[in-house]
Amino acid sequence: MSSQNIKLENSELTAELCYSAFLSLPDIEKENFISRFLNNINSKAVAISSSGKLLSKKQYVAHVESISKEVNDGNFISHDDILENME
């Protein structure tokens, strides 16, 4: 969508105007916009790993799923084991 298709009221782009402009797009451009928007959201950092690495939503979900799999497979150290090893 080019900026010439957006009409401004008093030089302000209102949410209503933005929504109206979106609705006037062809379906394929609406889908492309939503896809780019969701990809942008998913690429933003939503968590920080214990090593300080920024994680996107997809990376964080994958990390949590990996940890859950390890726990389900029995690959973990219990709190009691840690306490015993500290003594």
VEXFI-338350 format. One record per residue: x, y, z of N, C-alpha, C in turn; residue in one letter; residue number from 1. Coordinates in nm, 4 decimals. Layout:
<atoms>
<atom n_u="X" n_v="Y" n_w="Z" ca_u="X" ca_v="Y" ca_w="Z" c_u="X" c_v="Y" c_w="Z" type="A" seq="NUM"/>
...
</atoms>
This chain:
<atoms>
<atom n_u="0.0850" n_v="-0.1168" n_w="0.0000" ca_u="0.0000" ca_v="0.0000" ca_w="0.0000" c_u="0.0893" c_v="0.1227" c_w="0.0000" type="M" seq="1"/>
<atom n_u="0.0649" n_v="0.2148" n_w="-0.0888" ca_u="0.1460" ca_v="0.3358" ca_w="-0.0947" c_u="0.0869" c_v="0.4422" c_w="-0.0036" type="S" seq="2"/>
<atom n_u="0.1702" n_v="0.5350" n_w="0.0362" ca_u="0.1245" ca_v="0.6388" ca_w="0.1280" c_u="0.0230" c_v="0.7307" c_w="0.0621" type="S" seq="3"/>
<atom n_u="0.0181" n_v="0.7332" n_w="-0.0711" ca_u="-0.0794" ca_v="0.8194" ca_w="-0.1370" c_u="-0.2225" c_v="0.7687" c_w="-0.1175" type="Q" seq="4"/>
<atom n_u="-0.2383" n_v="0.6441" n_w="-0.0783" ca_u="-0.3708" ca_v="0.5889" ca_w="-0.0552" c_u="-0.4233" c_v="0.6193" c_w="0.0843" type="N" seq="5"/>
<atom n_u="-0.3400" n_v="0.6736" n_w="0.1699" ca_u="-0.3815" ca_v="0.7060" ca_w="0.3066" c_u="-0.4202" c_v="0.8528" c_w="0.3113" type="I" seq="6"/>
<atom n_u="-0.5432" n_v="0.8793" n_w="0.3526" ca_u="-0.5897" ca_v="1.0168" ca_w="0.3660" c_u="-0.5798" c_v="1.0554" c_w="0.5131" type="K" seq="7"/>
<atom n_u="-0.5201" n_v="1.1682" n_w="0.5389" ca_u="-0.4987" ca_v="1.2111" ca_w="0.6759" c_u="-0.5974" c_v="1.3193" c_w="0.7142" type="L" seq="8"/>
<atom n_u="-0.6463" n_v="1.3127" n_w="0.8369" ca_u="-0.7305" ca_v="1.4177" ca_w="0.8924" c_u="-0.6437" c_v="1.5006" c_w="0.9853" type="E" seq="9"/>
<atom n_u="-0.6304" n_v="1.6275" n_w="0.9552" ca_u="-0.5488" ca_v="1.7180" ca_w="1.0361" c_u="-0.4082" c_v="1.6625" c_w="1.0582" type="N" seq="10"/>
<atom n_u="-0.3511" n_v="1.6007" n_w="0.9565" ca_u="-0.2145" ca_v="1.5467" ca_w="0.9591" c_u="-0.1939" c_v="1.4384" c_w="1.0642" type="S" seq="11"/>
<atom n_u="-0.3002" n_v="1.3702" n_w="1.1051" ca_u="-0.2880" ca_v="1.2621" ca_w="1.2021" c_u="-0.3401" c_v="1.1329" c_w="1.1408" type="E" seq="12"/>
<atom n_u="-0.2619" n_v="1.0277" n_w="1.1547" ca_u="-0.3053" ca_v="0.8964" ca_w="1.1108" c_u="-0.3756" c_v="0.8313" c_w="1.2288" type="L" seq="13"/>
<atom n_u="-0.5058" n_v="0.8275" n_w="1.2248" ca_u="-0.5827" ca_v="0.7722" ca_w="1.3352" c_u="-0.5942" c_v="0.6206" c_w="1.3190" type="T" seq="14"/>
<atom n_u="-0.6287" n_v="0.5534" n_w="1.4273" ca_u="-0.6482" ca_v="0.4092" ca_w="1.4223" c_u="-0.7601" c_v="0.3748" c_w="1.3247" type="A" seq="15"/>
<atom n_u="-0.8625" n_v="0.4565" n_w="1.3219" ca_u="-0.9754" ca_v="0.4322" ca_w="1.2305" c_u="-0.9304" c_v="0.4414" c_w="1.0847" type="E" seq="16"/>
<atom n_u="-0.8490" n_v="0.5413" n_w="1.0534" ca_u="-0.7982" ca_v="0.5548" ca_w="0.9175" c_u="-0.7065" c_v="0.4384" c_w="0.8804" type="L" seq="17"/>
<atom n_u="-0.6242" n_v="0.3976" n_w="0.9748" ca_u="-0.5333" ca_v="0.2852" ca_w="0.9507" c_u="-0.6143" c_v="0.1584" c_w="0.9252" type="C" seq="18"/>
<atom n_u="-0.7161" n_v="0.1368" n_w="1.0061" ca_u="-0.8014" ca_v="0.0183" ca_w="0.9907" c_u="-0.8766" c_v="0.0240" c_w="0.8576" type="Y" seq="19"/>
<atom n_u="-0.9279" n_v="0.1395" n_w="0.8219" ca_u="-0.9984" ca_v="0.1555" ca_w="0.6942" c_u="-0.9048" c_v="0.1273" c_w="0.5770" type="S" seq="20"/>
<atom n_u="-0.7817" n_v="0.1771" n_w="0.5872" ca_u="-0.6839" ca_v="0.1524" ca_w="0.4809" c_u="-0.6539" c_v="0.0037" c_w="0.4712" type="A" seq="21"/>
<atom n_u="-0.6413" n_v="-0.0631" n_w="0.5865" ca_u="-0.6156" ca_v="-0.2076" ca_w="0.5872" c_u="-0.7301" c_v="-0.2823" c_w="0.5195" type="F" seq="22"/>
<atom n_u="-0.8541" n_v="-0.2456" n_w="0.5537" ca_u="-0.9703" ca_v="-0.3138" ca_w="0.4967" c_u="-0.9805" c_v="-0.2947" c_w="0.3456" type="L" seq="23"/>
<atom n_u="-0.9257" n_v="-0.1846" n_w="0.2960" ca_u="-0.9346" ca_v="-0.1583" ca_w="0.1514" c_u="-0.8288" c_v="-0.2352" c_w="0.0718" type="S" seq="24"/>
<atom n_u="-0.7363" n_v="-0.3011" n_w="0.1410" ca_u="-0.6327" ca_v="-0.3779" ca_w="0.0718" c_u="-0.6929" c_v="-0.5032" c_w="0.0077" type="L" seq="25"/>
<atom n_u="-0.6315" n_v="-0.5487" n_w="-0.1032" ca_u="-0.6716" ca_v="-0.6793" ca_w="-0.1578" c_u="-0.6396" c_v="-0.7885" c_w="-0.0554" type="P" seq="26"/>
<atom n_u="-0.7131" n_v="-0.8992" n_w="-0.0604" ca_u="-0.6966" ca_v="-1.0067" ca_w="0.0380" c_u="-0.5526" c_v="-1.0548" c_w="0.0496" type="D" seq="27"/>
<atom n_u="-0.4834" n_v="-1.0689" n_w="-0.0622" ca_u="-0.3442" ca_v="-1.1183" ca_w="-0.0577" c_u="-0.2549" c_v="-1.0207" c_w="0.0166" type="I" seq="28"/>
<atom n_u="-0.2780" n_v="-0.8903" n_w="0.0003" ca_u="-0.1972" ca_v="-0.7917" ca_w="0.0724" c_u="-0.2312" c_v="-0.7904" c_w="0.2213" type="E" seq="29"/>
<atom n_u="-0.3582" n_v="-0.8161" n_w="0.2546" ca_u="-0.3950" ca_v="-0.8284" ca_w="0.3961" c_u="-0.3217" c_v="-0.9467" c_w="0.4586" type="K" seq="30"/>
<atom n_u="-0.3219" n_v="-1.0602" n_w="0.3877" ca_u="-0.2530" ca_v="-1.1789" ca_w="0.4381" c_u="-0.1037" c_v="-1.1534" c_w="0.4529" type="E" seq="31"/>
<atom n_u="-0.0426" n_v="-1.0871" n_w="0.3543" ca_u="0.1007" ca_v="-1.0554" ca_w="0.3617" c_u="0.1303" c_v="-0.9646" c_w="0.4803" type="N" seq="32"/>
<atom n_u="0.0443" n_v="-0.8652" n_w="0.5016" ca_u="0.0641" ca_v="-0.7736" ca_w="0.6134" c_u="0.0575" c_v="-0.8478" c_w="0.7460" type="F" seq="33"/>
<atom n_u="-0.0447" n_v="-0.9308" n_w="0.7622" ca_u="-0.0615" ca_v="-1.0056" ca_w="0.8876" c_u="0.0548" c_v="-1.1012" c_w="0.9080" type="I" seq="34"/>
<atom n_u="0.0987" n_v="-1.1662" n_w="0.8016" ca_u="0.2130" ca_v="-1.2577" ca_w="0.8111" c_u="0.3390" c_v="-1.1829" c_w="0.8546" type="S" seq="35"/>
<atom n_u="0.3664" n_v="-1.0687" n_w="0.7922" ca_u="0.4846" ca_v="-0.9890" ca_w="0.8302" c_u="0.4731" c_v="-0.9410" c_w="0.9741" type="R" seq="36"/>
<atom n_u="0.3529" n_v="-0.9006" n_w="1.0140" ca_u="0.3291" ca_v="-0.8531" ca_w="1.1498" c_u="0.3565" c_v="-0.9632" c_w="1.2517" type="F" seq="37"/>
<atom n_u="0.3030" n_v="-1.0826" n_w="1.2258" ca_u="0.3236" ca_v="-1.1944" ca_w="1.3184" c_u="0.4698" c_v="-1.2379" c_w="1.3219" type="L" seq="38"/>
<atom n_u="0.5362" n_v="-1.2380" n_w="1.2061" ca_u="0.6788" ca_v="-1.2722" ca_w="1.2041" c_u="0.7597" c_v="-1.1716" c_w="1.2837" type="N" seq="39"/>
<atom n_u="0.7215" n_v="-1.0456" n_w="1.2746" ca_u="0.7911" ca_v="-0.9418" ca_w="1.3490" c_u="0.7722" c_v="-0.9614" c_w="1.4983" type="N" seq="40"/>
<atom n_u="0.6512" n_v="-0.9927" n_w="1.5395" ca_u="0.6244" ca_v="-1.0173" ca_w="1.6817" c_u="0.7054" c_v="-1.1371" c_w="1.7298" type="I" seq="41"/>
<atom n_u="0.7075" n_v="-1.2433" n_w="1.6502" ca_u="0.7774" ca_v="-1.3650" ca_w="1.6904" c_u="0.9286" c_v="-1.3494" c_w="1.6905" type="N" seq="42"/>
<atom n_u="0.9805" n_v="-1.2475" n_w="1.6217" ca_u="1.1256" ca_v="-1.2311" ca_w="1.6181" c_u="1.1769" c_v="-1.1396" c_w="1.7293" type="S" seq="43"/>
<atom n_u="1.0884" n_v="-1.0753" n_w="1.8010" ca_u="1.1303" ca_v="-0.9868" ca_w="1.9099" c_u="1.1679" c_v="-1.0691" c_w="2.0326" type="K" seq="44"/>
<atom n_u="1.2622" n_v="-1.0182" n_w="2.1092" ca_u="1.3054" ca_v="-1.0863" ca_w="2.2313" c_u="1.1943" c_v="-1.0814" c_w="2.3353" type="A" seq="45"/>
<atom n_u="1.1634" n_v="-1.1981" n_w="2.3908" ca_u="1.0613" ca_v="-1.2061" ca_w="2.4957" c_u="1.1179" c_v="-1.2645" c_w="2.6245" type="V" seq="46"/>
<atom n_u="1.2404" n_v="-1.3160" n_w="2.6169" ca_u="1.3026" ca_v="-1.3762" ca_w="2.7345" c_u="1.4538" c_v="-1.3659" c_w="2.7214" type="A" seq="47"/>
<atom n_u="1.5203" n_v="-1.3836" n_w="2.8346" ca_u="1.6663" ca_v="-1.3840" ca_w="2.8365" c_u="1.7089" c_v="-1.5147" c_w="2.9007" type="I" seq="48"/>
<atom n_u="1.8003" n_v="-1.5860" n_w="2.8340" ca_u="1.8484" ca_v="-1.7132" ca_w="2.8875" c_u="1.9394" c_v="-1.6876" c_w="3.0070" type="S" seq="49"/>
<atom n_u="1.9719" n_v="-1.7936" n_w="3.0799" ca_u="2.0598" ca_v="-1.7798" ca_w="3.1960" c_u="2.1993" c_v="-1.7328" c_w="3.1557" type="S" seq="50"/>
<atom n_u="2.2349" n_v="-1.7530" n_w="3.0284" ca_u="2.3655" ca_v="-1.7067" ca_w="2.9802" c_u="2.3583" c_v="-1.5651" c_w="2.9234" type="S" seq="51"/>
<atom n_u="2.2390" n_v="-1.5026" n_w="2.9278" ca_u="2.2237" ca_v="-1.3649" ca_w="2.8814" c_u="2.1818" c_v="-1.3524" c_w="2.7366" type="G" seq="52"/>
<atom n_u="2.1528" n_v="-1.4640" n_w="2.6701" ca_u="2.1120" ca_v="-1.4601" ca_w="2.5291" c_u="1.9656" c_v="-1.4189" c_w="2.5189" type="K" seq="53"/>
<atom n_u="1.9373" n_v="-1.3226" n_w="2.4284" ca_u="1.8001" ca_v="-1.2825" ca_w="2.4050" c_u="1.7299" c_v="-1.3904" c_w="2.3232" type="L" seq="54"/>
<atom n_u="1.6095" n_v="-1.4270" n_w="2.3644" ca_u="1.5340" ca_v="-1.5311" ca_w="2.2962" c_u="1.4050" c_v="-1.4740" c_w="2.2387" type="L" seq="55"/>
<atom n_u="1.3766" n_v="-1.5102" n_w="2.1134" ca_u="1.2490" ca_v="-1.4741" ca_w="2.0539" c_u="1.1422" c_v="-1.5657" c_w="2.1125" type="S" seq="56"/>
<atom n_u="1.0180" n_v="-1.5364" n_w="2.0820" ca_u="0.9090" ca_v="-1.6198" ca_w="2.1324" c_u="0.9271" c_v="-1.7643" c_w="2.0856" type="K" seq="57"/>
<atom n_u="0.9602" n_v="-1.7830" n_w="1.9582" ca_u="0.9797" ca_v="-1.9181" ca_w="1.9039" c_u="1.0956" c_v="-1.9886" c_w="1.9730" type="K" seq="58"/>
<atom n_u="1.2055" n_v="-1.9171" n_w="1.9950" ca_u="1.3216" ca_v="-1.9765" ca_w="2.0614" c_u="1.2878" c_v="-2.0136" c_w="2.2060" type="Q" seq="59"/>
<atom n_u="1.2140" n_v="-1.9263" n_w="2.2736" ca_u="1.1768" ca_v="-1.9519" ca_w="2.4132" c_u="1.0868" c_v="-2.0744" c_w="2.4233" type="Y" seq="60"/>
<atom n_u="0.9878" n_v="-2.0830" n_w="2.3350" ca_u="0.8984" ca_v="-2.1982" ca_w="2.3350" c_u="0.9776" c_v="-2.3260" c_w="2.3096" type="V" seq="61"/>
<atom n_u="1.0699" n_v="-2.3213" n_w="2.2118" ca_u="1.1532" ca_v="-2.4385" ca_w="2.1824" c_u="1.2383" c_v="-2.4755" c_w="2.3035" type="A" seq="62"/>
<atom n_u="1.2914" n_v="-2.3759" n_w="2.3731" ca_u="1.3737" ca_v="-2.3981" ca_w="2.4915" c_u="1.2921" c_v="-2.4665" c_w="2.6019" type="H" seq="63"/>
<atom n_u="1.1726" n_v="-2.4157" n_w="2.6272" ca_u="1.0862" ca_v="-2.4735" ca_w="2.7303" c_u="1.0454" c_v="-2.6163" c_w="2.6914" type="V" seq="64"/>
<atom n_u="1.0128" n_v="-2.6371" n_w="2.5637" ca_u="0.9772" ca_v="-2.7721" ca_w="2.5186" c_u="1.0945" c_v="-2.8676" c_w="2.5350" type="E" seq="65"/>
<atom n_u="1.2160" n_v="-2.8209" n_w="2.5081" ca_u="1.3358" ca_v="-2.9032" ca_w="2.5243" c_u="1.3554" c_v="-2.9417" c_w="2.6708" type="S" seq="66"/>
<atom n_u="1.3381" n_v="-2.8448" n_w="2.7590" ca_u="1.3521" ca_v="-2.8717" ca_w="2.9017" c_u="1.2459" c_v="-2.9708" c_w="2.9472" type="I" seq="67"/>
<atom n_u="1.1220" n_v="-2.9516" n_w="2.9008" ca_u="1.0129" ca_v="-3.0426" ca_w="2.9382" c_u="1.0431" c_v="-3.1844" c_w="2.8929" type="S" seq="68"/>
<atom n_u="1.0998" n_v="-3.1989" n_w="2.7739" ca_u="1.1350" ca_v="-3.3314" ca_w="2.7231" c_u="1.2427" c_v="-3.3945" c_w="2.8107" type="K" seq="69"/>
<atom n_u="1.3427" n_v="-3.3170" n_w="2.8485" ca_u="1.4493" ca_v="-3.3674" ca_w="2.9352" c_u="1.3920" c_v="-3.4167" c_w="3.0686" type="E" seq="70"/>
<atom n_u="1.3009" n_v="-3.3393" n_w="3.1267" ca_u="1.2395" ca_v="-3.3783" ca_w="3.2543" c_u="1.1569" c_v="-3.5047" c_w="3.2355" type="V" seq="71"/>
<atom n_u="1.0782" n_v="-3.5100" n_w="3.1288" ca_u="0.9965" ca_v="-3.6287" ca_w="3.1023" c_u="1.0830" c_v="-3.7528" c_w="3.0808" type="N" seq="72"/>
<atom n_u="1.2026" n_v="-3.7335" n_w="3.0248" ca_u="1.2955" ca_v="-3.8446" ca_w="3.0019" c_u="1.3740" c_v="-3.8811" c_w="3.1283" type="D" seq="73"/>
<atom n_u="1.3535" n_v="-3.8047" n_w="3.2350" ca_u="1.4212" ca_v="-3.8325" ca_w="3.3611" c_u="1.5594" c_v="-3.7707" c_w="3.3710" type="G" seq="74"/>
<atom n_u="1.5930" n_v="-3.6814" n_w="3.2805" ca_u="1.7251" ca_v="-3.6176" ca_w="3.2810" c_u="1.7207" c_v="-3.4868" c_w="3.3598" type="N" seq="75"/>
<atom n_u="1.7246" n_v="-3.4988" n_w="3.4914" ca_u="1.7261" ca_v="-3.3814" ca_w="3.5770" c_u="1.7865" c_v="-3.4193" c_w="3.7110" type="F" seq="76"/>
<atom n_u="1.8222" n_v="-3.3177" n_w="3.7871" ca_u="1.8740" ca_v="-3.3386" ca_w="3.9223" c_u="1.7701" c_v="-3.2814" c_w="4.0178" type="I" seq="77"/>
<atom n_u="1.7258" n_v="-3.3607" n_w="4.1131" ca_u="1.6236" ca_v="-3.3147" ca_w="4.2070" c_u="1.6840" c_v="-3.2144" c_w="4.3053" type="S" seq="78"/>
<atom n_u="1.5970" n_v="-3.1411" n_w="4.3667" ca_u="1.6390" ca_v="-3.0433" ca_w="4.4674" c_u="1.7106" c_v="-3.1134" c_w="4.5827" type="H" seq="79"/>
<atom n_u="1.6582" n_v="-3.2281" n_w="4.6235" ca_u="1.7212" ca_v="-3.3039" ca_w="4.7323" c_u="1.8628" c_v="-3.3496" c_w="4.6945" type="D" seq="80"/>
<atom n_u="1.8804" n_v="-3.3930" n_w="4.5687" ca_u="2.0140" ca_v="-3.4329" ca_w="4.5227" c_u="2.1117" c_v="-3.3176" c_w="4.5269" type="D" seq="81"/>
<atom n_u="2.0650" n_v="-3.2009" n_w="4.4892" ca_u="2.1518" ca_v="-3.0826" ca_w="4.4929" c_u="2.1922" c_v="-3.0511" c_w="4.6360" type="I" seq="82"/>
<atom n_u="2.0967" n_v="-3.0591" n_w="4.7287" ca_u="2.1275" ca_v="-3.0326" ca_w="4.8687" c_u="2.2279" c_v="-3.1339" c_w="4.9238" type="L" seq="83"/>
<atom n_u="2.2102" n_v="-3.2608" n_w="4.8851" ca_u="2.3033" ca_v="-3.3646" ca_w="4.9302" c_u="2.4438" c_v="-3.3374" c_w="4.8776" type="E" seq="84"/>
<atom n_u="2.4548" n_v="-3.2945" n_w="4.7536" ca_u="2.5861" ca_v="-3.2685" ca_w="4.6927" c_u="2.6534" c_v="-3.1467" c_w="4.7524" type="N" seq="85"/>
<atom n_u="2.5761" n_v="-3.0568" n_w="4.8128" ca_u="2.6326" ca_v="-2.9367" ca_w="4.8732" c_u="2.6960" c_v="-2.9671" c_w="5.0089" type="M" seq="86"/>
<atom n_u="2.6540" n_v="-3.0751" n_w="5.0721" ca_u="2.7043" ca_v="-3.1062" ca_w="5.2068" c_u="2.8397" c_v="-3.1709" c_w="5.2049" type="E" seq="87"/>
</atoms>
